[in-house]
Amino acid sequence: MTAATMAAMVVAVVAAAMAAERPARGRDDDERLRRVFEAVLAKTLSGTGPLTCTGLDEDTENALWAVWEAYPHASAELVQAARRAFAGQLDGSNAARWHADLARAIAGRRAHG
């Protein structure tokens, strides 16, 4: 079995397990996350570092840190990048990418071991 085949199998197994374990998120949860994101973004644009432990994922937090690091000259592009990262949290693409990266890393270690 090639490393690529093994990585694909691991990705499929991890994705299936995550889908089975993940509780369904409702509209109220998304609205709460939107309010949190907008509040954290506003604080970040005012010079306060992004809050952590807010329910925002790592990709979104990293994008918010990039906005803060540019303070007081955060560009519209950085703000849009934060909004795109947050959209990825809501649609699940950030988590899917993280799990795929993890599966590839595991498969790579197994291929070397």
PDB file as gemmi writes it, atoms N, CA and C in Angstrom:
CRYST1    1.000    1.000    1.000  90.00  90.00  90.00 P 1                      
ATOM      1  N   MET A   1       0.855  -1.173   0.000  1.00  0.00           N  
ATOM      2  CA  MET A   1       0.000   0.000   0.000  1.00  0.00           C  
ATOM      3  C   MET A   1       0.900   1.235   0.000  1.00  0.00           C  
ATOM      4  N   THR A   2       0.607   2.171  -0.868  1.00  0.00           N  
ATOM      5  CA  THR A   2       1.423   3.379  -0.954  1.00  0.00           C  
ATOM      6  C   THR A   2       1.063   4.329   0.186  1.00  0.00           C  
ATOM      7  N   ALA A   3       1.969   5.270   0.443  1.00  0.00           N  
ATOM      8  CA  ALA A   3       1.720   6.268   1.479  1.00  0.00           C  
ATOM      9  C   ALA A   3       0.502   7.111   1.121  1.00  0.00           C  
ATOM     10  N   ALA A   4       0.333   7.420  -0.158  1.00  0.00           N  
ATOM     11  CA  ALA A   4      -0.818   8.222  -0.585  1.00  0.00           C  
ATOM     12  C   ALA A   4      -2.124   7.474  -0.353  1.00  0.00           C  
ATOM     13  N   THR A   5      -2.143   6.175  -0.638  1.00  0.00           N  
ATOM     14  CA  THR A   5      -3.337   5.374  -0.412  1.00  0.00           C  
ATOM     15  C   THR A   5      -3.652   5.301   1.078  1.00  0.00           C  
ATOM     16  N   MET A   6      -2.602   5.094   1.877  1.00  0.00           N  
ATOM     17  CA  MET A   6      -2.793   5.024   3.318  1.00  0.00           C  
ATOM     18  C   MET A   6      -3.313   6.357   3.847  1.00  0.00           C  
ATOM     19  N   ALA A   7      -2.753   7.471   3.369  1.00  0.00           N  
ATOM     20  CA  ALA A   7      -3.203   8.791   3.805  1.00  0.00           C  
ATOM     21  C   ALA A   7      -4.669   9.001   3.455  1.00  0.00           C  
ATOM     22  N   ALA A   8      -5.074   8.592   2.254  1.00  0.00           N  
ATOM     23  CA  ALA A   8      -6.466   8.736   1.842  1.00  0.00           C  
ATOM     24  C   ALA A   8      -7.387   7.913   2.733  1.00  0.00           C  
ATOM     25  N   MET A   9      -6.953   6.708   3.089  1.00  0.00           N  
ATOM     26  CA  MET A   9      -7.768   5.859   3.968  1.00  0.00           C  
ATOM     27  C   MET A   9      -7.890   6.484   5.349  1.00  0.00           C  
ATOM     28  N   VAL A  10      -6.788   7.004   5.871  1.00  0.00           N  
ATOM     29  CA  VAL A  10      -6.817   7.622   7.200  1.00  0.00           C  
ATOM     30  C   VAL A  10      -7.716   8.848   7.187  1.00  0.00           C  
ATOM     31  N   VAL A  11      -7.622   9.666   6.137  1.00  0.00           N  
ATOM     32  CA  VAL A  11      -8.480  10.846   6.021  1.00  0.00           C  
ATOM     33  C   VAL A  11      -9.944  10.432   6.041  1.00  0.00           C  
ATOM     34  N   ALA A  12     -10.297   9.397   5.289  1.00  0.00           N  
ATOM     35  CA  ALA A  12     -11.683   8.941   5.234  1.00  0.00           C  
ATOM     36  C   ALA A  12     -12.169   8.446   6.588  1.00  0.00           C  
ATOM     37  N   VAL A  13     -11.334   7.687   7.279  1.00  0.00           N  
ATOM     38  CA  VAL A  13     -11.723   7.158   8.598  1.00  0.00           C  
ATOM     39  C   VAL A  13     -11.883   8.293   9.603  1.00  0.00           C  
ATOM     40  N   VAL A  14     -10.929   9.231   9.614  1.00  0.00           N  
ATOM     41  CA  VAL A  14     -11.008  10.349  10.557  1.00  0.00           C  
ATOM     42  C   VAL A  14     -12.236  11.203  10.266  1.00  0.00           C  
ATOM     43  N   ALA A  15     -12.495  11.487   8.995  1.00  0.00           N  
ATOM     44  CA  ALA A  15     -13.659  12.299   8.637  1.00  0.00           C  
ATOM     45  C   ALA A  15     -14.956  11.622   9.056  1.00  0.00           C  
ATOM     46  N   ALA A  16     -15.049  10.324   8.847  1.00  0.00           N  
ATOM     47  CA  ALA A  16     -16.259   9.595   9.244  1.00  0.00           C  
ATOM     48  C   ALA A  16     -16.437   9.605  10.760  1.00  0.00           C  
ATOM     49  N   ALA A  17     -15.349   9.423  11.474  1.00  0.00           N  
ATOM     50  CA  ALA A  17     -15.421   9.428  12.939  1.00  0.00           C  
ATOM     51  C   ALA A  17     -15.828  10.801  13.454  1.00  0.00           C  
ATOM     52  N   MET A  18     -15.256  11.847  12.868  1.00  0.00           N  
ATOM     53  CA  MET A  18     -15.596  13.200  13.312  1.00  0.00           C  
ATOM     54  C   MET A  18     -17.058  13.516  13.015  1.00  0.00           C  
ATOM     55  N   ALA A  19     -17.536  13.123  11.854  1.00  0.00           N  
ATOM     56  CA  ALA A  19     -18.931  13.381  11.505  1.00  0.00           C  
ATOM     57  C   ALA A  19     -19.878  12.647  12.450  1.00  0.00           C  
ATOM     58  N   ALA A  20     -19.502  11.434  12.839  1.00  0.00           N  
ATOM     59  CA  ALA A  20     -20.350  10.645  13.732  1.00  0.00           C  
ATOM     60  C   ALA A  20     -20.373  11.220  15.143  1.00  0.00           C  
ATOM     61  N   GLU A  21     -19.249  11.794  15.576  1.00  0.00           N  
ATOM     62  CA  GLU A  21     -19.148  12.298  16.946  1.00  0.00           C  
ATOM     63  C   GLU A  21     -19.596  13.742  17.092  1.00  0.00           C  
ATOM     64  N   ARG A  22     -19.576  14.503  16.004  1.00  0.00           N  
ATOM     65  CA  ARG A  22     -19.868  15.928  16.074  1.00  0.00           C  
ATOM     66  C   ARG A  22     -21.363  16.148  16.244  1.00  0.00           C  
ATOM     67  N   PRO A  23     -21.741  16.848  17.291  1.00  0.00           N  
ATOM     68  CA  PRO A  23     -23.162  17.149  17.436  1.00  0.00           C  
ATOM     69  C   PRO A  23     -23.581  18.146  16.366  1.00  0.00           C  
ATOM     70  N   ALA A  24     -24.803  18.051  15.964  1.00  0.00           N  
ATOM     71  CA  ALA A  24     -25.321  18.984  14.970  1.00  0.00           C  
ATOM     72  C   ALA A  24     -25.314  20.386  15.567  1.00  0.00           C  
ATOM     73  N   ARG A  25     -24.821  21.328  14.793  1.00  0.00           N  
ATOM     74  CA  ARG A  25     -24.794  22.710  15.248  1.00  0.00           C  
ATOM     75  C   ARG A  25     -26.005  23.405  14.654  1.00  0.00           C  
ATOM     76  N   GLY A  26     -26.694  24.144  15.464  1.00  0.00           N  
ATOM     77  CA  GLY A  26     -27.902  24.811  14.995  1.00  0.00           C  
ATOM     78  C   GLY A  26     -27.664  26.262  14.629  1.00  0.00           C  
ATOM     79  N   ARG A  27     -28.702  26.873  14.122  1.00  0.00           N  
ATOM     80  CA  ARG A  27     -28.639  28.274  13.733  1.00  0.00           C  
ATOM     81  C   ARG A  27     -28.281  29.164  14.918  1.00  0.00           C  
ATOM     82  N   ASP A  28     -28.795  28.832  16.106  1.00  0.00           N  
ATOM     83  CA  ASP A  28     -28.493  29.628  17.298  1.00  0.00           C  
ATOM     84  C   ASP A  28     -27.004  29.598  17.609  1.00  0.00           C  
ATOM     85  N   ASP A  29     -26.374  28.424  17.452  1.00  0.00           N  
ATOM     86  CA  ASP A  29     -24.936  28.316  17.697  1.00  0.00           C  
ATOM     87  C   ASP A  29     -24.157  29.176  16.710  1.00  0.00           C  
ATOM     88  N   ASP A  30     -24.534  29.134  15.454  1.00  0.00           N  
ATOM     89  CA  ASP A  30     -23.854  29.949  14.448  1.00  0.00           C  
ATOM     90  C   ASP A  30     -24.036  31.436  14.744  1.00  0.00           C  
ATOM     91  N   GLU A  31     -25.222  31.822  15.152  1.00  0.00           N  
ATOM     92  CA  GLU A  31     -25.469  33.236  15.476  1.00  0.00           C  
ATOM     93  C   GLU A  31     -24.637  33.670  16.678  1.00  0.00           C  
ATOM     94  N   ARG A  32     -24.537  32.800  17.676  1.00  0.00           N  
ATOM     95  CA  ARG A  32     -23.707  33.125  18.843  1.00  0.00           C  
ATOM     96  C   ARG A  32     -22.259  33.293  18.415  1.00  0.00           C  
ATOM     97  N   LEU A  33     -21.761  32.377  17.575  1.00  0.00           N  
ATOM     98  CA  LEU A  33     -20.390  32.483  17.093  1.00  0.00           C  
ATOM     99  C   LEU A  33     -20.187  33.753  16.273  1.00  0.00           C  
ATOM    100  N   ARG A  34     -21.178  34.126  15.479  1.00  0.00           N  
ATOM    101  CA  ARG A  34     -21.058  35.372  14.692  1.00  0.00           C  
ATOM    102  C   ARG A  34     -20.942  36.579  15.617  1.00  0.00           C  
ATOM    103  N   ARG A  35     -21.761  36.608  16.658  1.00  0.00           N  
ATOM    104  CA  ARG A  35     -21.693  37.723  17.619  1.00  0.00           C  
ATOM    105  C   ARG A  35     -20.328  37.755  18.302  1.00  0.00           C  
ATOM    106  N   VAL A  36     -19.831  36.589  18.688  1.00  0.00           N  
ATOM    107  CA  VAL A  36     -18.513  36.515  19.327  1.00  0.00           C  
ATOM    108  C   VAL A  36     -17.447  37.003  18.356  1.00  0.00           C  
ATOM    109  N   PHE A  37     -17.475  36.502  17.116  1.00  0.00           N  
ATOM    110  CA  PHE A  37     -16.468  36.914  16.135  1.00  0.00           C  
ATOM    111  C   PHE A  37     -16.490  38.425  15.933  1.00  0.00           C  
ATOM    112  N   GLU A  38     -17.654  38.995  15.726  1.00  0.00           N  
ATOM    113  CA  GLU A  38     -17.754  40.445  15.486  1.00  0.00           C  
ATOM    114  C   GLU A  38     -17.243  41.233  16.692  1.00  0.00           C  
ATOM    115  N   ALA A  39     -17.550  40.767  17.909  1.00  0.00           N  
ATOM    116  CA  ALA A  39     -17.072  41.456  19.108  1.00  0.00           C  
ATOM    117  C   ALA A  39     -15.551  41.358  19.230  1.00  0.00           C  
ATOM    118  N   VAL A  40     -15.001  40.184  18.993  1.00  0.00           N  
ATOM    119  CA  VAL A  40     -13.552  40.006  19.085  1.00  0.00           C  
ATOM    120  C   VAL A  40     -12.858  40.803  17.977  1.00  0.00           C  
ATOM    121  N   LEU A  41     -13.405  40.797  16.771  1.00  0.00           N  
ATOM    122  CA  LEU A  41     -12.824  41.580  15.679  1.00  0.00           C  
ATOM    123  C   LEU A  41     -12.824  43.066  16.033  1.00  0.00           C  
ATOM    124  N   ALA A  42     -13.920  43.564  16.568  1.00  0.00           N  
ATOM    125  CA  ALA A  42     -13.999  44.983  16.938  1.00  0.00           C  
ATOM    126  C   ALA A  42     -12.949  45.324  17.998  1.00  0.00           C  
ATOM    127  N   LYS A  43     -12.800  44.476  19.017  1.00  0.00           N  
ATOM    128  CA  LYS A  43     -11.781  44.715  20.048  1.00  0.00           C  
ATOM    129  C   LYS A  43     -10.385  44.665  19.445  1.00  0.00           C  
ATOM    130  N   THR A  44     -10.174  43.722  18.525  1.00  0.00           N  
ATOM    131  CA  THR A  44      -8.870  43.577  17.888  1.00  0.00           C  
ATOM    132  C   THR A  44      -8.543  44.820  17.068  1.00  0.00           C  
ATOM    133  N   LEU A  45      -9.523  45.340  16.342  1.00  0.00           N  
ATOM    134  CA  LEU A  45      -9.310  46.547  15.537  1.00  0.00           C  
ATOM    135  C   LEU A  45      -9.071  47.780  16.400  1.00  0.00           C  
ATOM    136  N   SER A  46      -9.485  47.712  17.676  1.00  0.00           N  
ATOM    137  CA  SER A  46      -9.249  48.848  18.581  1.00  0.00           C  
ATOM    138  C   SER A  46      -7.926  48.715  19.327  1.00  0.00           C  
ATOM    139  N   GLY A  47      -7.175  47.647  19.038  1.00  0.00           N  
ATOM    140  CA  GLY A  47      -5.850  47.498  19.644  1.00  0.00           C  
ATOM    141  C   GLY A  47      -5.761  46.491  20.760  1.00  0.00           C  
ATOM    142  N   THR A  48      -6.883  45.924  21.157  1.00  0.00           N  
ATOM    143  CA  THR A  48      -6.868  44.882  22.181  1.00  0.00           C  
ATOM    144  C   THR A  48      -6.573  43.561  21.491  1.00  0.00           C  
ATOM    145  N   GLY A  49      -5.659  42.788  22.035  1.00  0.00           N  
ATOM    146  CA  GLY A  49      -5.372  41.482  21.441  1.00  0.00           C  
ATOM    147  C   GLY A  49      -6.604  40.606  21.450  1.00  0.00           C  
ATOM    148  N   PRO A  50      -6.696  39.685  20.499  1.00  0.00           N  
ATOM    149  CA  PRO A  50      -7.870  38.809  20.444  1.00  0.00           C  
ATOM    150  C   PRO A  50      -8.023  37.993  21.726  1.00  0.00           C  
ATOM    151  N   LEU A  51      -9.236  37.877  22.157  1.00  0.00           N  
ATOM    152  CA  LEU A  51      -9.540  37.022  23.302  1.00  0.00           C  
ATOM    153  C   LEU A  51      -9.427  35.569  22.867  1.00  0.00           C  
ATOM    154  N   THR A  52      -9.063  34.710  23.789  1.00  0.00           N  
ATOM    155  CA  THR A  52      -9.023  33.284  23.504  1.00  0.00           C  
ATOM    156  C   THR A  52     -10.127  32.596  24.290  1.00  0.00           C  
ATOM    157  N   CYS A  53     -10.295  31.320  24.049  1.00  0.00           N  
ATOM    158  CA  CYS A  53     -11.334  30.525  24.728  1.00  0.00           C  
ATOM    159  C   CYS A  53     -12.727  31.100  24.472  1.00  0.00           C  
ATOM    160  N   THR A  54     -12.947  31.525  23.242  1.00  0.00           N  
ATOM    161  CA  THR A  54     -14.230  32.131  22.884  1.00  0.00           C  
ATOM    162  C   THR A  54     -15.067  31.213  22.010  1.00  0.00           C  
ATOM    163  N   GLY A  55     -14.502  30.082  21.609  1.00  0.00           N  
ATOM    164  CA  GLY A  55     -15.194  29.191  20.697  1.00  0.00           C  
ATOM    165  C   GLY A  55     -14.743  29.367  19.260  1.00  0.00           C  
ATOM    166  N   LEU A  56     -13.891  30.363  19.014  1.00  0.00           N  
ATOM    167  CA  LEU A  56     -13.348  30.547  17.671  1.00  0.00           C  
ATOM    168  C   LEU A  56     -12.218  29.555  17.463  1.00  0.00           C  
ATOM    169  N   ASP A  57     -12.102  29.024  16.253  1.00  0.00           N  
ATOM    170  CA  ASP A  57     -11.090  28.009  16.004  1.00  0.00           C  
ATOM    171  C   ASP A  57      -9.707  28.635  15.774  1.00  0.00           C  
ATOM    172  N   GLU A  58      -8.708  27.765  15.650  1.00  0.00           N  
ATOM    173  CA  GLU A  58      -7.324  28.216  15.546  1.00  0.00           C  
ATOM    174  C   GLU A  58      -7.086  29.069  14.296  1.00  0.00           C  
ATOM    175  N   ASP A  59      -7.654  28.676  13.173  1.00  0.00           N  
ATOM    176  CA  ASP A  59      -7.475  29.466  11.952  1.00  0.00           C  
ATOM    177  C   ASP A  59      -8.037  30.877  12.128  1.00  0.00           C  
ATOM    178  N   THR A  60      -9.210  30.973  12.726  1.00  0.00           N  
ATOM    179  CA  THR A  60      -9.834  32.274  12.947  1.00  0.00           C  
ATOM    180  C   THR A  60      -9.028  33.097  13.933  1.00  0.00           C  
ATOM    181  N   GLU A  61      -8.605  32.475  15.034  1.00  0.00           N  
ATOM    182  CA  GLU A  61      -7.790  33.204  16.013  1.00  0.00           C  
ATOM    183  C   GLU A  61      -6.486  33.685  15.386  1.00  0.00           C  
ATOM    184  N   ASN A  62      -5.828  32.854  14.590  1.00  0.00           N  
ATOM    185  CA  ASN A  62      -4.572  33.263  13.954  1.00  0.00           C  
ATOM    186  C   ASN A  62      -4.791  34.455  13.030  1.00  0.00           C  
ATOM    187  N   ALA A  63      -5.889  34.448  12.296  1.00  0.00           N  
ATOM    188  CA  ALA A  63      -6.196  35.574  11.415  1.00  0.00           C  
ATOM    189  C   ALA A  63      -6.458  36.839  12.221  1.00  0.00           C  
ATOM    190  N   LEU A  64      -7.122  36.690  13.365  1.00  0.00           N  
ATOM    191  CA  LEU A  64      -7.367  37.851  14.229  1.00  0.00           C  
ATOM    192  C   LEU A  64      -6.058  38.374  14.823  1.00  0.00           C  
ATOM    193  N   TRP A  65      -5.144  37.481  15.178  1.00  0.00           N  
ATOM    194  CA  TRP A  65      -3.831  37.917  15.678  1.00  0.00           C  
ATOM    195  C   TRP A  65      -3.087  38.703  14.597  1.00  0.00           C  
ATOM    196  N   ALA A  66      -3.209  38.288  13.344  1.00  0.00           N  
ATOM    197  CA  ALA A  66      -2.559  39.020  12.250  1.00  0.00           C  
ATOM    198  C   ALA A  66      -3.131  40.437  12.139  1.00  0.00           C  
ATOM    199  N   VAL A  67      -4.437  40.576  12.341  1.00  0.00           N  
ATOM    200  CA  VAL A  67      -5.063  41.901  12.343  1.00  0.00           C  
ATOM    201  C   VAL A  67      -4.490  42.722  13.483  1.00  0.00           C  
ATOM    202  N   TRP A  68      -4.415  42.137  14.662  1.00  0.00           N  
ATOM    203  CA  TRP A  68      -3.913  42.862  15.830  1.00  0.00           C  
ATOM    204  C   TRP A  68      -2.456  43.276  15.646  1.00  0.00           C  
ATOM    205  N   GLU A  69      -1.642  42.394  15.077  1.00  0.00           N  
ATOM    206  CA  GLU A  69      -0.229  42.713  14.881  1.00  0.00           C  
ATOM    207  C   GLU A  69      -0.041  43.905  13.950  1.00  0.00           C  
ATOM    208  N   ALA A  70      -1.003  44.148  13.079  1.00  0.00           N  
ATOM    209  CA  ALA A  70      -0.912  45.280  12.157  1.00  0.00           C  
ATOM    210  C   ALA A  70      -1.481  46.572  12.754  1.00  0.00           C  
ATOM    211  N   TYR A  71      -2.051  46.482  13.950  1.00  0.00           N  
ATOM    212  CA  TYR A  71      -2.655  47.660  14.587  1.00  0.00           C  
ATOM    213  C   TYR A  71      -1.634  48.780  14.682  1.00  0.00           C  
ATOM    214  N   PRO A  72      -1.974  50.003  14.400  1.00  0.00           N  
ATOM    215  CA  PRO A  72      -3.284  50.542  14.033  1.00  0.00           C  
ATOM    216  C   PRO A  72      -3.514  50.611  12.523  1.00  0.00           C  
ATOM    217  N   HIS A  73      -2.721  49.900  11.778  1.00  0.00           N  
ATOM    218  CA  HIS A  73      -2.801  49.981  10.318  1.00  0.00           C  
ATOM    219  C   HIS A  73      -3.298  48.678   9.695  1.00  0.00           C  
ATOM    220  N   ALA A  74      -4.212  48.009  10.341  1.00  0.00           N  
ATOM    221  CA  ALA A  74      -4.750  46.762   9.790  1.00  0.00           C  
ATOM    222  C   ALA A  74      -5.457  47.057   8.473  1.00  0.00           C  
ATOM    223  N   SER A  75      -5.055  46.355   7.460  1.00  0.00           N  
ATOM    224  CA  SER A  75      -5.624  46.590   6.126  1.00  0.00           C  
ATOM    225  C   SER A  75      -6.977  45.894   5.977  1.00  0.00           C  
ATOM    226  N   ALA A  76      -7.699  46.343   4.991  1.00  0.00           N  
ATOM    227  CA  ALA A  76      -8.976  45.703   4.672  1.00  0.00           C  
ATOM    228  C   ALA A  76      -8.746  44.246   4.284  1.00  0.00           C  
ATOM    229  N   GLU A  77      -7.600  43.961   3.658  1.00  0.00           N  
ATOM    230  CA  GLU A  77      -7.279  42.583   3.270  1.00  0.00           C  
ATOM    231  C   GLU A  77      -7.129  41.680   4.484  1.00  0.00           C  
ATOM    232  N   LEU A  78      -6.492  42.198   5.549  1.00  0.00           N  
ATOM    233  CA  LEU A  78      -6.350  41.393   6.766  1.00  0.00           C  
ATOM    234  C   LEU A  78      -7.708  41.141   7.419  1.00  0.00           C  
ATOM    235  N   VAL A  79      -8.553  42.149   7.422  1.00  0.00           N  
ATOM    236  CA  VAL A  79      -9.895  41.987   7.991  1.00  0.00           C  
ATOM    237  C   VAL A  79     -10.675  40.970   7.166  1.00  0.00           C  
ATOM    238  N   GLN A  80     -10.571  41.052   5.848  1.00  0.00           N  
ATOM    239  CA  GLN A  80     -11.259  40.087   4.987  1.00  0.00           C  
ATOM    240  C   GLN A  80     -10.705  38.682   5.200  1.00  0.00           C  
ATOM    241  N   ALA A  81      -9.401  38.553   5.417  1.00  0.00           N  
ATOM    242  CA  ALA A  81      -8.813  37.239   5.680  1.00  0.00           C  
ATOM    243  C   ALA A  81      -9.380  36.666   6.981  1.00  0.00           C  
ATOM    244  N   ALA A  82      -9.575  37.508   7.983  1.00  0.00           N  
ATOM    245  CA  ALA A  82     -10.175  37.045   9.241  1.00  0.00           C  
ATOM    246  C   ALA A  82     -11.616  36.598   9.001  1.00  0.00           C  
ATOM    247  N   ARG A  83     -12.333  37.349   8.201  1.00  0.00           N  
ATOM    248  CA  ARG A  83     -13.723  36.970   7.891  1.00  0.00           C  
ATOM    249  C   ARG A  83     -13.770  35.656   7.107  1.00  0.00           C  
ATOM    250  N   ARG A  84     -12.829  35.460   6.178  1.00  0.00           N  
ATOM    251  CA  ARG A  84     -12.781  34.193   5.435  1.00  0.00           C  
ATOM    252  C   ARG A  84     -12.439  33.032   6.359  1.00  0.00           C  
ATOM    253  N   ALA A  85     -11.513  33.254   7.287  1.00  0.00           N  
ATOM    254  CA  ALA A  85     -11.164  32.195   8.236  1.00  0.00           C  
ATOM    255  C   ALA A  85     -12.387  31.836   9.083  1.00  0.00           C  
ATOM    256  N   PHE A  86     -13.120  32.844   9.520  1.00  0.00           N  
ATOM    257  CA  PHE A  86     -14.319  32.580  10.314  1.00  0.00           C  
ATOM    258  C   PHE A  86     -15.375  31.848   9.484  1.00  0.00           C  
ATOM    259  N   ALA A  87     -15.525  32.218   8.223  1.00  0.00           N  
ATOM    260  CA  ALA A  87     -16.465  31.505   7.350  1.00  0.00           C  
ATOM    261  C   ALA A  87     -16.062  30.037   7.241  1.00  0.00           C  
ATOM    262  N   GLY A  88     -14.748  29.772   7.199  1.00  0.00           N  
ATOM    263  CA  GLY A  88     -14.256  28.394   7.178  1.00  0.00           C  
ATOM    264  C   GLY A  88     -14.591  27.639   8.445  1.00  0.00           C  
ATOM    265  N   GLN A  89     -14.633  28.349   9.566  1.00  0.00           N  
ATOM    266  CA  GLN A  89     -15.054  27.697  10.806  1.00  0.00           C  
ATOM    267  C   GLN A  89     -16.522  27.308  10.711  1.00  0.00           C  
ATOM    268  N   LEU A  90     -17.341  28.224  10.233  1.00  0.00           N  
ATOM    269  CA  LEU A  90     -18.770  27.942  10.166  1.00  0.00           C  
ATOM    270  C   LEU A  90     -19.114  26.833   9.180  1.00  0.00           C  
ATOM    271  N   ASP A  91     -18.416  26.804   8.045  1.00  0.00           N  
ATOM    272  CA  ASP A  91     -18.765  25.780   7.047  1.00  0.00           C  
ATOM    273  C   ASP A  91     -18.015  24.467   7.255  1.00  0.00           C  
ATOM    274  N   GLY A  92     -17.110  24.432   8.220  1.00  0.00           N  
ATOM    275  CA  GLY A  92     -16.403  23.195   8.541  1.00  0.00           C  
ATOM    276  C   GLY A  92     -15.135  22.958   7.743  1.00  0.00           C  
ATOM    277  N   SER A  93     -14.820  23.856   6.805  1.00  0.00           N  
ATOM    278  CA  SER A  93     -13.635  23.617   5.966  1.00  0.00           C  
ATOM    279  C   SER A  93     -12.333  23.750   6.749  1.00  0.00           C  
ATOM    280  N   ASN A  94     -12.286  24.615   7.776  1.00  0.00           N  
ATOM    281  CA  ASN A  94     -11.068  24.711   8.596  1.00  0.00           C  
ATOM    282  C   ASN A  94     -10.816  23.380   9.305  1.00  0.00           C  
ATOM    283  N   ALA A  95     -11.849  22.826   9.902  1.00  0.00           N  
ATOM    284  CA  ALA A  95     -11.705  21.556  10.623  1.00  0.00           C  
ATOM    285  C   ALA A  95     -11.364  20.422   9.666  1.00  0.00           C  
ATOM    286  N   ALA A  96     -11.980  20.405   8.504  1.00  0.00           N  
ATOM    287  CA  ALA A  96     -11.697  19.349   7.528  1.00  0.00           C  
ATOM    288  C   ALA A  96     -10.238  19.408   7.083  1.00  0.00           C  
ATOM    289  N   ARG A  97      -9.730  20.624   6.854  1.00  0.00           N  
ATOM    290  CA  ARG A  97      -8.329  20.777   6.455  1.00  0.00           C  
ATOM    291  C   ARG A  97      -7.404  20.311   7.578  1.00  0.00           C  
ATOM    292  N   TRP A  98      -7.729  20.675   8.816  1.00  0.00           N  
ATOM    293  CA  TRP A  98      -6.912  20.273   9.965  1.00  0.00           C  
ATOM    294  C   TRP A  98      -6.866  18.751  10.076  1.00  0.00           C  
ATOM    295  N   HIS A  99      -8.003  18.102   9.927  1.00  0.00           N  
ATOM    296  CA  HIS A  99      -8.053  16.640  10.040  1.00  0.00           C  
ATOM    297  C   HIS A  99      -7.315  15.972   8.881  1.00  0.00           C  
ATOM    298  N   ALA A 100      -7.425  16.536   7.698  1.00  0.00           N  
ATOM    299  CA  ALA A 100      -6.696  15.975   6.548  1.00  0.00           C  
ATOM    300  C   ALA A 100      -5.192  16.123   6.745  1.00  0.00           C  
ATOM    301  N   ASP A 101      -4.758  17.282   7.255  1.00  0.00           N  
ATOM    302  CA  ASP A 101      -3.329  17.482   7.530  1.00  0.00           C  
ATOM    303  C   ASP A 101      -2.839  16.486   8.579  1.00  0.00           C  
ATOM    304  N   LEU A 102      -3.636  16.268   9.613  1.00  0.00           N  
ATOM    305  CA  LEU A 102      -3.276  15.315  10.658  1.00  0.00           C  
ATOM    306  C   LEU A 102      -3.185  13.903  10.095  1.00  0.00           C  
ATOM    307  N   ALA A 103      -4.138  13.532   9.291  1.00  0.00           N  
ATOM    308  CA  ALA A 103      -4.138  12.191   8.704  1.00  0.00           C  
ATOM    309  C   ALA A 103      -2.916  11.985   7.816  1.00  0.00           C  
ATOM    310  N   ARG A 104      -2.553  13.017   7.032  1.00  0.00           N  
ATOM    311  CA  ARG A 104      -1.352  12.910   6.193  1.00  0.00           C  
ATOM    312  C   ARG A 104      -0.103  12.776   7.049  1.00  0.00           C  
ATOM    313  N   ALA A 105      -0.033  13.523   8.137  1.00  0.00           N  
ATOM    314  CA  ALA A 105       1.126  13.450   9.026  1.00  0.00           C  
ATOM    315  C   ALA A 105       1.238  12.049   9.646  1.00  0.00           C  
ATOM    316  N   ILE A 106       0.115  11.492  10.062  1.00  0.00           N  
ATOM    317  CA  ILE A 106       0.114  10.153  10.651  1.00  0.00           C  
ATOM    318  C   ILE A 106       0.521   9.131   9.606  1.00  0.00           C  
ATOM    319  N   ALA A 107      -0.044   9.252   8.422  1.00  0.00           N  
ATOM    320  CA  ALA A 107       0.298   8.298   7.356  1.00  0.00           C  
ATOM    321  C   ALA A 107       1.769   8.417   6.979  1.00  0.00           C  
ATOM    322  N   GLY A 108       2.301   9.617   6.970  1.00  0.00           N  
ATOM    323  CA  GLY A 108       3.721   9.814   6.683  1.00  0.00           C  
ATOM    324  C   GLY A 108       4.617   9.175   7.721  1.00  0.00           C  
ATOM    325  N   ARG A 109       4.223   9.270   8.971  1.00  0.00           N  
ATOM    326  CA  ARG A 109       5.013   8.624  10.039  1.00  0.00           C  
ATOM    327  C   ARG A 109       4.951   7.108   9.916  1.00  0.00           C  
ATOM    328  N   ARG A 110       3.779   6.608   9.585  1.00  0.00           N  
ATOM    329  CA  ARG A 110       3.635   5.149   9.449  1.00  0.00           C  
ATOM    330  C   ARG A 110       4.430   4.640   8.251  1.00  0.00           C  
ATOM    331  N   ALA A 111       4.477   5.429   7.186  1.00  0.00           N  
ATOM    332  CA  ALA A 111       5.211   5.026   5.990  1.00  0.00           C  
ATOM    333  C   ALA A 111       6.716   4.987   6.262  1.00  0.00           C  
ATOM    334  N   HIS A 112       7.163   5.824   7.188  1.00  0.00           N  
ATOM    335  CA  HIS A 112       8.587   5.852   7.535  1.00  0.00           C  
ATOM    336  C   HIS A 112       8.944   4.849   8.616  1.00  0.00           C  
ATOM    337  N   GLY A 113       7.939   4.373   9.314  1.00  0.00           N  
ATOM    338  CA  GLY A 113       8.180   3.508  10.462  1.00  0.00           C  
ATOM    339  C   GLY A 113       8.076   2.090  10.176  1.00  0.00           C  
TER     340      GLY A 113                                                      
END                                                                             
